Amino acid sequence: MDAVTAFASVFIATLAVAATIWQARRSARLAEDALALPVAAETFREFRSQVFREHVQRLLSTPESELGGAGCFGDLSPQVQESAYHVCYYFEYMGVLTAHGLVRREVVIGTMSTQIVQVWDKMRDCILAEREFRRQHLPAGAGAAFLPHYENLVRQIAALGGRAAGERVREGLDGWQERTSPREAEGESP
């Protein structure tokens, strides 16, 4: 009888420990999500701002001849250079946030992938030239990496289907594309 009681006690204690671990992990995830919400809200506010859209438009409308002949960022015209730093560093920060789990990559890719890829395609040669410039001109050990998290984000988008990555992420949202109105989403007829 003592063996049965001991076994039952150990079993109940094991269940209690498992429940406590599960609850702690769940609480940690909820706290993590609560901290990520203000970060995500601020980044989306910037992404939708008029200033950001103007910078993106300036980059995308800059003739290839001006970008191709420029080399590194320092060779760009002042306006294009300002836009390049503003937009590329923004996407670098998005890459940092997603790489460290502060914002889920699906959120960023599902909403920003088109512009992330468009700007990368347009600025790729300048970004690579800037890296080379920094390798040659910065002291050894100074860290010549330039926009590595942005490039990683672009690679993640490519791994998810490139230009179709955002659409693929959105397709995973309970078939939202199949619904044509909020009433239909709730099961009501139109």
RARA-V891493 format. One record per backbone hydrogen bond with DSSP energy under -0.5 kcal/mol. CO is the residue of the C=O (numbers start at 1). NH is the residue of the N-H. E is the energy in kcal/mol with one decimal. If there is no record, write none. Layout:
co:nh:e
CO:NH:E
CO:NH:E
//
This chain:
co:nh:e
1:5:-2.2
2:6:-2.5
3:7:-2.6
4:8:-2.8
5:9:-2.5
6:10:-2.5
7:11:-2.7
8:12:-2.7
9:13:-2.5
10:14:-2.5
11:15:-2.3
12:16:-2.3
13:17:-2.5
14:18:-2.5
15:19:-2.6
16:20:-2.3
17:21:-2.6
18:22:-2.5
19:23:-2.5
20:24:-2.5
21:25:-2.6
22:26:-2.4
23:27:-2.7
24:28:-2.4
25:29:-2.3
26:30:-2.4
27:31:-2.4
28:32:-2.4
29:33:-2.5
30:34:-2.2
31:35:-1.9
32:36:-1.8
33:37:-1.5
34:38:-0.7
35:39:-0.8
36:40:-2.9
37:41:-2.7
38:42:-2.2
39:43:-2.3
40:44:-2.4
41:45:-1.9
42:46:-2.1
43:47:-2.2
44:48:-1.8
46:49:-1.2
49:53:-2.2
50:54:-2.3
51:55:-2.1
52:56:-2.6
53:57:-2.6
54:58:-2.4
55:59:-2.1
56:60:-2.8
57:61:-1.8
58:62:-0.6
59:62:-1.0
63:66:-0.9
63:67:-1.6
64:68:-3.6
65:69:-1.5
67:70:-0.7
67:71:-0.9
70:72:-0.7
72:75:-1.6
73:76:-1.6
77:81:-3.2
78:82:-2.2
79:83:-2.1
80:84:-2.9
81:85:-2.6
82:86:-2.4
83:87:-2.8
84:88:-2.4
85:89:-2.0
86:90:-1.3
87:91:-2.4
88:92:-2.0
89:93:-2.6
90:94:-2.1
91:95:-2.0
92:96:-2.1
93:97:-2.7
94:98:-2.3
95:99:-2.5
96:100:-1.8
97:102:-2.0
97:103:-1.4
98:101:-1.1
104:107:-0.9
104:108:-1.6
105:109:-3.3
106:110:-2.2
107:111:-1.0
108:112:-3.1
109:113:-1.3
112:116:-2.5
113:117:-2.4
114:118:-2.6
115:119:-2.6
116:120:-2.0
117:121:-3.0
118:122:-1.9
119:123:-2.9
120:124:-1.9
123:127:-2.7
124:128:-2.7
125:129:-2.2
126:130:-2.4
127:131:-2.1
128:132:-2.1
129:133:-2.6
130:134:-2.5
131:135:-2.4
132:136:-2.0
133:137:-2.0
134:138:-2.3
139:142:-2.1
147:151:-2.0
148:152:-2.1
149:153:-2.1
150:154:-2.2
151:155:-2.4
152:156:-2.2
153:157:-2.1
154:158:-2.4
155:159:-2.4
156:160:-1.4
157:162:-2.0
158:161:-1.5
161:164:-1.8
162:165:-2.4
164:168:-2.3
165:169:-2.5
166:170:-2.4
167:171:-2.1
168:172:-0.8
169:172:-0.9
170:173:-1.8
171:175:-0.8
172:174:-1.4
173:176:-1.3
175:178:-1.8
175:179:-0.6
176:179:-0.8
181:185:-1.8
182:186:-1.2
183:188:-2.6
184:187:-1.5
//
